[in-house]
Amino acid sequence: MAVRIRMKSLGRKHRPYYRIVAIDHRQPRDGRVIEELGSYDPMVKDTDSRVQLKPDRVKYWMSVGALPSEKVAILIKKYLPKFEQAAATAAAAPAAPKA
């Protein structure tokens, strides 16, 4: 099965919203997905908070041969380091001791 990482269209007229998904390349744009990897909301004013990604899952799918679409490749290149850094700091922070 050839897997692609691409955007699934949601939202309504004049209010687009997309989910970034791993999907079989033969499925239609809004078809059955294998896994949801994040979201993209182009209507958010702050450009740094437009994209939400699961960096570990995106890296996994790319490691097993999933190809991102052109637009998703741009989003991954721009935003993946930010989410990797946030995940690393969350993992490095010790859990609060129970009292």
N, C-alpha and C positions, 0 to 999 in steps of 0.2 A: 504494500500500500504506500503510495507516495503522499507524504504529509506536507502541508503548507502551513505557514503561520500567516494569517491574514485577518482582516477586519470583518466583523459581522455587523450589519447595519441595524440599529435600533432607533428609538426616538420617534419624533413625529415631524410634520411639515415645519420647515424653518427652524427646527431644533434638533440637529443631528446628534447622535451618540453612537459610539462604536465599542464593541468588545473585541479584544485581540484574542484570537482563538487558534488552536491547532485543529486542523480539519483536513479530511481527505480531499485531494485536489479535484476529484470528480463531483463533489457535492456542490450544490448551488450556493450563492453568496450567503444566504441566511439559512442554510441547511443544517443538518445534524452535525454537531461538533464532537471532537474527541475530548478536548479539555479547554477550559477558559484560562487564559494566561494573563489577562489584564483588561484595561479599558482605556478609551481615549474620548475625551469630551472637548471638542474644538470650541465650544461656546464659553469656556472658562476664561476669564480675563487674564489671570496669572498664568503665563505660559509654562512655568515650572510645575504647576499642579494639574495640568491637563491630562497627563498620562499616569496610570497606575499599572505597575508590572509585578509579576512574581518572578524575580530574577533566577531563582534556582530552577524553576520549571521551563523558562525560556531557554536557559543554557542546556537543560536536559534535551529538549526537543531538537535544538540545533545540533547537539552532539550525536543524535541518532539519525540525522540526515534531513530534518525538516528545513525547507527553504522558506525564508520570509518573503512576502511581497515587497515591491519597491517602496511603498509608503511605510510599511511596518519596519523594513530594514532601516529607514531613516529614523523612526521613533526609537528603535532599539539602540542604534548607535548614539543617539543623543541622550536618552534617559536611563539606559541600563546601568551605567556606572554609578549614578545617583542612588538607585535602588540597591545595588550590591553593597555600597558603602553603608547605607542605612541598615541592611540586614547584618552586616559585619559588626556594627556598633551595638545592635540589639543583642547579638549573640555574645559579644564580649562583656556586656553589662551583667554583673552578677544578679541573681534573683534576690529579691528582698527577703531577709530572714523572717521566719514566722515568730511571732511573740507569744 
